[in-house]
Amino acid sequence: MASTSCSASATAASSSWRVAGLSARRSAAVAPAIASVRARRARPVAFTVAAGAVEKPWKPLDCRLVLEDGSVWPGKSFGAKGTCLGEVVFNTSLTGYQEILTDASYAGQFVLFTCPEIGNVGINLEDMESTKAHMGGMIVRHNSLNVSNYRSVKTLPEYCVEQNVIGISDVDTRAITMRLRDTGSLNGIITTDATKTDAELTAMAKDWTIVGKDMISQVTCSETYEWTEGTAAEWEWAAAAKVAKAGTYHVVAYDFGIKHNIMRRLVSFGCRVTVVPAATPAAEVMAMNPDGVLFSNGPGDPSAVPYAVAAAKEILGQVPVFGICMGHQVLGQAFGGTTFKMKFGHHGGNHPVRGPSGQVEISAQNHNFAVDPASLPAAVQVSHVNLNDGTCAGMVYPEMKAMTIQYHPEASPGPHDSDSSFEDFVKMMAEHKK
């Protein structure tokens, strides 16, 4: 047993020597190659970057959203460059960013889109709600890298550059939305200027407010004009509109920031539409011999436009009137009521409203102010109620032939549940003409 053990040890030692010798020979053979590789790695390598080439395959964080509460949200810029100040609101619509971008009611505001993918269908020529973009800035989770839509003529960033709208992407829109829901709407600044400190930007945001500001005068038309275009036949859904006779009723519309599709719906329901600037005296409007007067949607604080309220007071009772959004708030004051600023407002295409019959409509809304129902005279009926928070969403004043809704019956974008409001206005005018 002892001799066997010694033999095994000798064999193992011999094998180890051979392996060690082989490893040594291999190491000696490859040593020059290893040394050469190490030398090449140690030498600085010069890369030549062609003019206009991007050194990184991703866009750096080159933009900031700074809120008045001091929170800072770095992101990636798209659209215009510079610094812009506004009130930050969130919109829950899943579609229609182009219509929202060109809705004058968003003047003075930044819109945060809760839908995470924005820009994927580009910009087309048909879905504009006004002649230009009005919002100060766009806040999105992801600015789509690809555009896929047969109607698209340009990308969202290209349009934002043309319209001088600053966009910021790659921020946590969910966290910001929760902050706005908890604290209420906050003023904010979007900037691509790296020289400004966060403290400076926070101070600028704190010093600004939309309360008391007349934003209507910034977005209204400069002169009277006629609107003749109705909803295209391929998009028409209302049976009453399909059989309406063109030009049956003459509607004068106060332009507080009026959307194109509000005017299209009026034309489709048989109206001839004359649009007038927001400060047009009531006497001039009545001299046009209207069958009805529309007070349109618009931006800002309704208590900051006493000239509009005065005109509405003078017109009330002479012809049927219809107020939409800002027009609802203007007429609410003309009725004798007051308005107040909401915590974070209503912005989106999924707000439930209960009407006078008890039927619930899913509505498109965009407003930060509301009419206080407790301030209204007894003769004014609250016809519609927002089921999310119980706020006043519509009024009827039978004595004065007046009707209002706080939301957007044309719903561009949004559901068509409330389109019948236009038909109700037409019926009111028909009754008045008898």
Summary of the structure (lengths in Angstrom):
residues: 434
radius of gyration: 32.1
end to end distance: 128.8
largest distance: 130.4
contacts: 1463
relative contact order: 0.11
helix: 34%
strand: 27%
